Amino acid sequence: MRVMKWSMIALAVSAGTSQLAMASAQDESKGFIEDSKLSVKTRMLYFSRDFRNNSSADKSRVEETGLGFVGTFESGFTQGTVGVGVDAIGMLGLKLDSGKGRAGTGLFPTGSDGRSQDDYSKGGGAVKFRISDTVLKVGDQFTALPVFATDDSRLLPEIAQGTLITSNEIEGLTLHAGHFTSLTAQAETNRDSFGLKEANVVGGTYAFTDNLSTSLYYSKVEDYWRKYYANVNWALPISDNQGLVFDFNIYDTKSEGSAEYRAFDGEKLDNRAFSLSGAYNIGAHTFTLAYQKVTGDGDYGYGIDGGGTIFLANSVARSDFNAEDEKSWQARYDLNFAEYGIPGLTFMTRYVRGSDANVAGTTNGKEWERDVDIKYVLQEGPAKDLSFRVRQATYRSSDGVYYDSPSIDELRLIVEYPLSIL
């Protein structure tokens, strides 16, 4: 499940504003220690999911609270033609509140007795090399590629193991090529939680102008599928405080190899999933409309290639609206209270409705979701960047075949504090 990072739209647009420096990043290296960064992000998460006493669900309610620490160290690069550095990740999850009858939120590993573990930890390291503006990284890492993206929607994020090359040699162009051999799930410590054998990815993003960018990626996951992904993002300024942003995403997925991932009826996957969104911003207000559709055989499939590998507009808090033949619409409203003298306070609400889904038992499955998100980030003082967030989701479906329940009410209370040590 991926909660769509709408800030990525702005990032994609701003990608074209970077200028090609006369000297490369490696030429400007200050050294292994001098450019090092050490940070720790603390996250306290209360997670509640109420199935409203639905008899088809294993439990009528799951509810847990945890405290997570994510520490990352990024060294600088040694000086010279080829720079060498290392990165390290260390994570710890602590159970603050749970119970056998309430376990199963995905925050913690679950034992054979059905109880969540009191604590768990995981981590890893990577070595990196840089020539000019090209970096080769080998080892444990977080990824954010549209065809291979690690998920961070629970207490601790996923970690990928493999090799990734990132090149920024040409102005406005970012290229990626990667080879990954395993994934550690969010609530697991096993480095091969998903059974991934091999995933190869290649692609890039190019900013034609400050306001127009496009992306194209390809991936192949052994015994599962091959994917193509394309994106076009266009920002159209209207005035100093008004503008439009259009964002188009499309995936083409086809089963390959032993095709372990198939449609529910046993057919191999061969589908297209696309979304088109338009956002209108005026001052503190942003109004967004989005349309998404899946055509062909099977749902849009992901997970073995990272829990965040769904860069579609209607992948929201609970549902992805990605079933076979499903069509879905979204209406969204964002409000930034900085315009009203309260910097750091934001509000978001959206409604998504899907129909015509080909799921087990029906070819006209329907579902809808309503989300509310309120966040406040401290802007100054000793606790600067400390954030408080409330996320509530209400989900309903026509038959309950989507998520084992036709009715889900979900609440997340999130407190985060990112601390930069170096």
Secondary structure as UniProt FT lines:
FT   HELIX           7..14
FT   HELIX           15..17
FT   TURN            25..28
FT   TURN            32..35
FT   STRAND          37..50
FT   TURN            52..53
FT   TURN            55..56
FT   STRAND          61..74
FT   STRAND          82..97
FT   TURN            100..102
FT   TURN            112..113
FT   STRAND          119..131
FT   TURN            132..133
FT   STRAND          134..141
FT   STRAND          144..145
FT   TURN            146..147
FT   STRAND          148..149
FT   STRAND          159..167
FT   TURN            171..172
FT   STRAND          173..184
FT   TURN            186..187
FT   TURN            191..194
FT   STRAND          199..207
FT   STRAND          212..221
FT   TURN            222..224
FT   STRAND          225..239
FT   TURN            240..241
FT   STRAND          242..255
FT   TURN            257..258
FT   TURN            264..265
FT   STRAND          270..282
FT   TURN            283..284
FT   STRAND          285..297
FT   TURN            304..305
FT   TURN            307..308
FT   TURN            313..314
FT   TURN            324..325
FT   STRAND          327..336
FT   HELIX           337..340
FT   TURN            343..344
FT   STRAND          345..359
FT   TURN            360..361
FT   STRAND          362..377
FT   TURN            382..385
FT   STRAND          387..397
FT   STRAND          407..420
//
